[in-house]
Amino acid sequence: MKMSLKKAVADLYTSIASRPALQPLHVVVLKFTLYAMGIGYSEHSDQNGERRWLNELHRRLGGLTRRAVIFDVGANVGDYAHEVNEVFGEKANLHCFEPSKATFEELTRRTAAIEGVVLNRLGVGSATTSATLYTDGEGSTLASMYPRDLERFDRSMDQTETIELVSVDDYCRTRSIDHIDLLKLDIEGNELEALRGATQMINEGRIDYIQLEFGATTLAARVTFHDLWTLLSPKFELYRILKHGLHPIRRYEETCEVFMYQNLVAIRRK
């Protein structure tokens, strides 16, 4: 009965609204609806809910008798490192990973006064190896291991740099890190490979929270939401970061495959 009613309403709505003249209106409504769902909205942390989530994480980790261990993978010039420092202060050991030479130099300069930060001129992937980084210019925030098509923005990722990668498992093993409180991944499409390189830490329940982006960069890497869901959902509950909190993603649906900027949080199942 419930499905019949849903179909009847859908049929009625479609018969009225499915007209060529109304399509521009539907596009506008769709975009604003996606914004309200945390998809395609601002990348500024104080507007998209990312800063709110960081404060919530600090509250959740408030009972720790040790410093929180946070990995900032794709640290760029240190904006997120400064936010972590503002929220956690001396109560966090922050490991930053940035493979680009010029960007790493700026990251080093900007984080010089932050206590407890470990800087690594490394990218993170599924294995410890070397790779090619593509960029549209020195210090670009779009640098990626996948040469995105940016022609519509009159930009081209035609500059390259050879970088070194490390897996999370190898890094933790060599540094004797037995637990990660937050693994934050902002690596322009290479998130799935980074997660594959953290298989041991994930399977042993030694990572509590994972934050990652999904969108156009993920599409460039030919990675789907289903790929991430398949890897993470057995061990984690998935949420989308909204401006005013977290929205649970209870199950995978094809509608999850919206390749527009969004922030996801995976919380380890207890």
Summary of the structure (lengths in Angstrom):
residues: 270
radius of gyration: 20.0
end to end distance: 36.9
largest distance: 63.7
contacts: 788
relative contact order: 0.13
helix: 40%
strand: 25%
